Amino acid sequence: MYTYVLESDFSYDFLRWIRKCEEKNIPYNFYKKKKLKYSQQQIEEFQNEIIKDKDSAFAYFFTMEFPYKIYLMQQLILDNKDFKYAFLFAQNVPGCNIKKIQKLIIDSKKIKYICKLACFVKGVDLKKIEPLILKSKKAQYAHMWMKYIKNYNMNKFKKIILDSKKPRYLFALAKQTYDLKEICLIEDLIIQCKSCFYIRLFAEKIKLANIDKLEQAILATNDFSEIKKFAQYVKKSRLHNCLYLI
């Protein structure tokens, strides 16, 4: 099954594609279970129509279904400066021009797709993209970089995560460090966020966590349901030993 159909950026276009194939009586291969039969004339006419309409989405879906004159479909997407479908093209179409697509996406200044290009497409210039991720100061993309890119300087990205004070990314950072001072700092920031879920998760999953401190933070919420969850899942806590009393 295509991986993009559930993404909001592409799902509407994919539905358009299905309807278009049905209108033209051209079979589409959603699950890729069997090789489809179609005439070359059908495909050429369809491709020419896509080029005439300058439809980037159809150019991409066409290439995925019918790998015919791929360079024409890539050029249409490049001419349209459509960074979304340029990314999908680079990710899923073997033999496409990665350098041209990379330039288009970087020039778009859309940090979401710049980061996705670096993380999910082989052959891109990471040295060009890394400074853009750092400059954005977006914890979401710093976290993505740290998760998917190998051989990078972790210290460059830590400050973005710490400054964000977002528990999801703080917790992810804590899982990647064994420095007790850093663990303590992240722990304090998560407590300050007052996210019961991440306080509990931190206590449960981080080996160097201060269980007593996190336990006190949960007790301070006076939220009976969260206190009970903490007692249930954090087996090292004193509350766990008193679970039958809660």
C-alpha positions as CSV (number, residue, x, y, z in Angstrom):
1,M,0.0,0.0,0.0
2,Y,1.2,3.5,-0.7
3,T,2.6,5.1,2.5
4,Y,1.5,8.6,1.7
5,V,-2.3,8.1,1.5
6,L,-2.9,8.7,5.2
7,E,-0.9,12.0,5.3
8,S,-3.1,15.1,5.1
9,D,-0.7,16.7,2.6
10,F,-1.4,14.0,0.0
11,S,-4.6,12.1,0.8
12,Y,-6.9,14.5,-1.2
13,D,-4.8,14.3,-4.2
14,F,-4.7,10.5,-4.0
15,L,-8.5,10.4,-4.0
16,R,-8.4,12.7,-7.1
17,W,-6.0,10.2,-8.7
18,I,-8.3,7.2,-8.1
19,R,-11.3,9.0,-9.5
20,K,-9.3,10.1,-12.6
21,C,-8.1,6.5,-13.3
22,E,-11.7,5.3,-13.0
23,E,-12.9,8.0,-15.4
24,K,-10.3,7.0,-18.0
25,N,-10.9,3.3,-17.4
26,I,-7.2,2.8,-16.5
27,P,-6.6,0.3,-13.6
28,Y,-4.7,1.5,-10.7
29,N,-2.7,-0.8,-8.5
30,F,-3.3,0.4,-4.9
31,Y,-1.9,-2.7,-3.1
32,K,0.8,-3.6,-5.7
33,K,-0.3,-7.2,-5.7
34,K,-0.2,-7.9,-9.4
35,K,1.1,-6.5,-12.6
36,L,-1.5,-4.4,-14.4
37,K,-2.3,-4.6,-18.1
38,Y,-2.7,-1.5,-20.1
39,S,-1.9,-0.3,-23.6
40,Q,1.0,2.0,-24.4
41,Q,-1.4,4.4,-26.2
42,Q,-3.6,4.7,-23.1
43,I,-0.6,5.6,-21.0
44,E,0.9,8.0,-23.5
45,E,-2.4,9.9,-23.8
46,F,-2.8,10.0,-20.0
47,Q,0.8,11.3,-19.6
48,N,0.3,14.0,-22.2
49,E,-2.9,15.1,-20.5
50,I,-1.0,15.4,-17.1
51,I,1.7,17.4,-18.8
52,K,-0.9,19.7,-20.4
53,D,-2.7,20.2,-17.1
54,K,0.6,20.7,-15.2
55,D,-0.7,18.5,-12.3
56,S,2.2,17.7,-10.0
57,A,0.2,15.2,-7.9
58,F,-0.8,13.2,-11.0
59,A,2.8,13.3,-12.3
60,Y,3.9,11.6,-9.2
61,F,1.1,9.0,-8.9
62,F,1.5,8.3,-12.6
63,T,5.2,7.5,-12.2
64,M,4.4,5.2,-9.2
65,E,1.9,3.3,-11.3
66,F,3.4,3.4,-14.7
67,P,7.2,4.0,-14.8
68,Y,7.1,5.5,-18.3
69,K,9.2,8.5,-19.3
70,I,10.0,9.3,-15.7
71,Y,12.1,12.3,-16.7
72,L,9.0,14.1,-18.1
73,M,7.1,13.7,-14.8
74,Q,10.1,14.8,-12.7
75,Q,10.5,17.9,-14.9
76,L,6.9,18.8,-14.5
77,I,7.2,18.8,-10.8
78,L,10.4,20.8,-10.9
79,D,8.9,23.3,-13.3
80,N,5.9,23.7,-10.9
81,K,8.3,24.1,-8.0
82,D,6.2,21.7,-6.0
83,F,8.4,20.8,-3.0
84,K,5.9,18.3,-1.6
85,Y,5.8,16.1,-4.6
86,A,9.5,16.7,-5.3
87,F,10.2,15.1,-1.9
88,L,8.0,12.1,-2.6
89,F,9.6,11.7,-6.0
90,A,13.1,11.7,-4.4
91,Q,12.0,9.3,-1.7
92,N,10.2,6.7,-3.9
93,V,11.4,7.0,-7.6
94,P,14.7,5.2,-8.3
95,G,16.9,7.1,-10.7
96,C,15.5,10.6,-10.2
97,N,17.7,13.6,-10.1
98,I,18.4,14.1,-6.3
99,K,20.6,17.2,-6.8
100,K,17.9,19.1,-8.7
101,I,15.2,18.0,-6.2
102,Q,17.4,19.0,-3.2
103,K,17.9,22.4,-4.7
104,L,14.2,22.9,-5.2
105,I,13.3,21.9,-1.7
106,I,16.0,23.9,-0.1
107,D,15.0,27.0,-2.1
108,S,11.4,26.5,-0.9
109,K,12.6,27.2,2.7
110,K,10.0,24.7,3.9
111,I,11.9,23.3,6.9
112,K,9.5,20.3,7.2
113,Y,10.3,19.0,3.8
114,I,14.0,20.0,4.0
115,C,14.3,17.9,7.1
116,K,12.3,15.0,5.7
117,L,14.5,15.0,2.6
118,A,17.6,14.7,4.8
119,C,16.1,11.9,7.0
120,F,14.4,9.8,4.4
121,V,16.3,10.2,1.1
122,K,19.7,8.8,0.3
123,G,22.2,10.8,-1.5
124,V,21.3,14.3,-0.3
125,D,24.0,16.7,1.0
126,L,23.6,16.6,4.7
127,K,26.3,19.3,5.2
128,K,24.1,21.8,3.4
129,I,20.9,20.8,5.3
130,E,22.2,20.6,8.9
131,P,22.8,24.3,9.3
132,L,19.2,25.0,8.1
133,I,17.8,22.7,10.7
134,L,19.9,24.4,13.4
135,K,18.9,27.8,12.2
136,S,15.2,26.9,12.4
137,K,15.4,26.2,16.1
138,K,12.4,23.9,15.7
139,A,12.5,21.1,18.3
140,Q,10.4,18.9,16.1
141,Y,13.0,18.8,13.4
142,A,16.0,18.8,15.7
143,H,14.4,15.6,17.2
144,M,13.8,14.1,13.8
145,W,17.4,14.8,12.8
146,M,18.7,13.2,16.0
147,K,16.5,10.1,15.4
148,Y,17.3,9.4,11.8
149,I,20.7,10.9,11.0
150,K,23.9,9.1,11.9
151,N,27.3,10.6,12.7
152,Y,26.2,14.1,13.7
153,N,27.3,16.4,16.6
154,M,24.6,15.9,19.2
155,N,25.6,18.9,21.2
156,K,24.5,21.2,18.4
157,F,21.0,20.0,18.7
158,K,20.6,19.7,22.5
159,K,20.0,23.4,23.1
160,I,17.1,23.5,20.7
161,I,15.4,20.6,22.5
162,L,16.1,22.0,26.0
163,D,15.0,25.5,25.0
164,S,11.7,24.1,23.6
165,K,10.7,22.8,27.0
166,K,8.4,20.3,25.3
167,P,8.2,17.1,27.3
168,R,8.0,14.8,24.2
169,Y,11.3,16.0,22.9
170,L,12.9,16.3,26.3
171,F,12.1,12.7,27.0
172,A,13.5,11.6,23.7
173,L,16.7,13.5,24.5
174,A,17.0,11.9,27.9
175,K,16.9,8.5,26.3
176,Q,20.0,9.4,24.3
177,T,22.2,10.7,27.1
178,Y,23.9,9.0,30.1
179,D,25.2,12.3,31.6
180,L,23.7,12.6,35.1
181,K,23.8,16.4,35.0
182,E,21.9,16.4,31.8
183,I,19.4,13.9,33.1
184,C,18.7,16.0,36.1
185,L,18.3,19.1,34.0
186,I,15.8,17.4,31.6
187,E,14.0,15.9,34.6
188,D,13.5,19.3,36.2
189,L,12.2,20.7,32.9
190,I,9.7,17.9,32.5
191,I,8.5,18.4,36.1
192,Q,8.1,22.1,35.3
193,C,6.0,21.2,32.2
194,K,3.5,19.5,34.6
195,S,2.9,16.7,32.2
196,C,1.9,13.7,34.3
197,F,2.3,11.3,31.4
198,Y,6.0,12.3,30.8
199,I,6.8,12.5,34.5
200,R,5.5,8.9,34.8
201,L,7.3,7.8,31.6
202,F,10.6,9.4,32.7
203,A,10.4,7.6,36.1
204,E,9.6,4.3,34.4
205,K,12.0,4.4,31.5
206,I,15.1,6.5,32.4
207,K,17.6,4.5,34.5
208,L,19.2,7.6,36.2
209,A,15.8,9.2,37.0
210,N,15.3,10.5,40.6
211,I,12.2,8.4,41.4
212,D,11.5,10.2,44.7
213,K,11.5,13.6,43.1
214,L,9.2,12.5,40.3
215,E,6.9,10.8,42.8
216,Q,6.6,14.0,44.7
217,A,5.8,15.9,41.5
218,I,2.9,13.5,40.9
219,L,1.7,13.7,44.4
220,A,1.7,17.5,44.2
221,T,-0.9,17.3,41.4
222,N,-3.5,15.8,43.8
223,D,-4.8,13.9,40.8
224,F,-5.8,10.5,42.2
225,S,-6.0,8.8,38.8
226,E,-2.5,10.0,37.9
227,I,-1.1,9.0,41.3
228,K,-2.5,5.5,40.8
229,K,-1.0,5.2,37.4
230,F,2.4,6.3,38.7
231,A,2.1,3.7,41.5
232,Q,1.1,1.0,39.0
233,Y,3.8,1.6,36.3
234,V,6.8,2.8,38.3
235,K,7.8,-0.3,40.2
236,K,10.7,1.4,41.9
237,S,8.6,4.0,43.6
238,R,7.4,3.8,47.2
239,L,3.9,4.3,45.9
240,H,4.1,1.0,44.0
241,N,4.6,-0.8,47.3
242,C,1.4,0.8,48.6
243,L,-0.6,0.2,45.4
244,Y,-3.2,-2.0,47.2
245,L,-4.0,1.0,49.5
246,I,-4.6,3.5,46.7
